[in-house]
Amino acid sequence: MILLNPGPVNVSERVRQALLRPDICHRESEFTELLHGIQAKLLKLFVPGAEADYAAVVLTGSGTAAVESAVMSSLPQGKRMLVLNNGVYGERISQMIGLYRLGVSELKYDWTTKPDPERLRLALRQHPEVQAVAMVHHETTTGLINPVKEIADVVDSQNRVFILDAVSALAGESLDIAGPHIYMVAGTSGKCIQGFPGLGFVLIRKGFLEKMRSYPRRSIYLSLTQYVDNQGAGTTPFTPAVQIYYAFDEALNELMEEGVAKRIQRYKKIATLIRDRMAKLGVKPVLTPDKQSNTITAYHLPEGITYQSLHDKLKEQGYVIYAGQGQFESQIFRVANMGVLTEPQIAGFLDAFERICTKA
Ligand SMILES: Cc1ncc(COP(=O)(O)O)c(C=O)c1O
């Protein structure tokens, strides 16, 4: 099956084979070696040149676990988080804070609009009780790229903590983490890094990590400082999904060999193939090109075709597309191009799509 959904993704045979490495105990030196290798590779790939300024925490859990661990660990008692919300995943961050009964404020935008840095600057000047700002890098809801650098500069200039959900962006979009002092970045194994789903990770700026130690501990499983302490000693506080770590390690090896910049170019090229052909077919994208990511394109459904029938007919031919969420459910469809996908596979998908649309 060719997966054109934003994770889980198609992985290489090399990554799949890594699942078959020997059974090991996570309290033994073999696991320590594996974990430390993964941490070093994450830092080298995503904070090159600033490896000493960041810690990489890896946990068993999906992307949401990584985001929630960052969010829960970032606030002292009595302070608030401001969430820049322009999609399902921004909304989810607000819900996390609300559920834990911590203070949350939002700057809310419609799902096709980027947050405005100047509005944020004003809000931060007016609200000293806001300690942290959270935003999604790539809003998977529509495939929209948020202005990370501009927002990070405002957050940094106002001496606040910036938390970035880069779950669907890391290795698919360029991102300077260390330059604009982003304090926490959440990622996952099973999207653009091309591993299996099942691991989340958070890159944390070390100066902030020390401050976090004085904040209340709000979760048994998702307390980041506990992971940092255990991982310093080469283990994890809870039983890790060892085989998924093996595959993640291999996916990171592949990414180091390919290079992040080249991977981004590869994704961009595939997205362009999809976009050019869809434009010829008259299928209308939800976002203008200046807002689109390298790995997801959201489209309005062609006249007379429901999402379900389009999905089912494509799936019969071996292609899985993705539905809209929330207010866009049943109005749009999404085509993701993360993972091990070849140009002939994409051409096959586009031919199948064209056949279905011309018969409808
Ligand atoms: C931007 C973003 N954040 C968080 C998540 C949650 O990840 P998971 O479904 O792995 O928990 C996703 C999933 O697609 C996402 O796209």
PDBQT file of the ligand as one rigid body, heavy atoms in Angstrom, charges set to zero:
ROOT
HETATM    1  C1  LIG A 401       1.581  18.814  14.006  1.00  0.00    +0.000 C 
HETATM    2  C2  LIG A 401       1.202  17.574  14.735  1.00  0.00    +0.000 A 
HETATM    3  N1  LIG A 401       1.311  17.539  16.052  1.00  0.00    +0.000 NA
HETATM    4  C3  LIG A 401       0.998  16.453  16.774  1.00  0.00    +0.000 A 
HETATM    5  C4  LIG A 401       0.538  15.313  16.149  1.00  0.00    +0.000 A 
HETATM    6  C5  LIG A 401       0.187  14.123  16.966  1.00  0.00    +0.000 C 
HETATM    7  O1  LIG A 401       0.969  13.049  16.624  1.00  0.00    +0.000 OA
HETATM    8  P1  LIG A 401       0.497  11.548  16.961  1.00  0.00    +0.000 P 
HETATM    9  O2  LIG A 401      -0.730  11.281  16.137  1.00  0.00    +0.000 OA
HETATM   10  O3  LIG A 401       1.692  10.775  16.549  1.00  0.00    +0.000 OA
HETATM   11  O4  LIG A 401       0.227  11.511  18.406  1.00  0.00    +0.000 OA
HETATM   12  C6  LIG A 401       0.401  15.294  14.758  1.00  0.00    +0.000 A 
HETATM   13  C7  LIG A 401      -0.107  14.102  14.060  1.00  0.00    +0.000 C 
HETATM   14  O5  LIG A 401      -0.337  14.083  12.883  1.00  0.00    +0.000 OA
HETATM   15  C8  LIG A 401       0.735  16.455  14.037  1.00  0.00    +0.000 A 
HETATM   16  O6  LIG A 401       0.629  16.467  12.712  1.00  0.00    +0.000 OA
ENDROOT
TORSDOF 0
